[in-house]
Amino acid sequence: MNKNIYIDKTRFEKKEALLKTIERYTELPLTIAALLMVPLLVGHFFWNLSETTKNIFVVLDIFIWAIFAADFLIKLAVSPKKISYIRNHWLDIIVIALPWFRPVRIIRVIVFAARSYQGVKRIGQPDFLLIYAIALIIFSATAVTTIEQSSQTNLSSFSNALWWAFATITTVGYGDMTPSTELGRGVGYVLMLGGIGIFGAITANLASVFVKQPENNDDAINELTKEIKSLRNELSTVQSGK
């Protein structure tokens, strides 16, 4: 009896560990997928889309929905507490069960994007910096595309706005496309400042790696010194015995 209890407990712990591993590795791609929903949602309401673009948006929408559905089903199958998992993820079930109800699709973005936030201590980590950068690019491109619809400039196309946002946040700034409205320029200010902050944080992360390297070398040298001293003591003991 005790053996069966031990086996069940071991299986339970293995499933929990597997679920945590899956959640850790899927957190970043799911957050990015949720962020990609922003232009897909806004575009249907505020942009002048061609039939081709509308079809592309529908395909992308279905593809992202399939990713969310597969992720939920896999995690549910792995979870050792399936009833508890369903209770804790009831919003996910609604989002997956009603994919074409637009208000629920907005919840999808909020749920999956907000879930990745797990404390201020992760703000400076590389994965979070990547999320910030992607989020800033997507939100800025979406905002500028929406704002520039009235003026029908190059940036009224999301693909052009995405190119502009990427060039701006990386401080490349080709200048081939610029917002024509004050609101659009305001978005550009935020994007430029955000880009400086993000790349400054990335530089700080790289610097910390190089700074820590000498410390590791010092540890290795100290360990080697101790071993040499130990060998000397052993040799002295052997020689004294002779």
Secondary structure, 3 states (H helix, E strand, C coil): CHHHHHHHHHHHHHHHHHHHHHHHHHHHHHHHHHHHHHHHHHHHHHCCCCHHHHHHHHHHHHHHHHHHHHHHHHHHHHCCCHHHHHHHCHHHHHHHHCCCCHHHHHHHHHHHHHHCCCCHHHCCCHHHHHHHHHHHHHHHHHHHHHHCCCCCCHHHCHHHHHHHHHHHHCCCCCCCCCCCCHHHHHHHHHHHHHHHHHHHHHHHHHHHHHHHHHHHHHHHHHHHHHHHHHHHHHHHHHHHHC
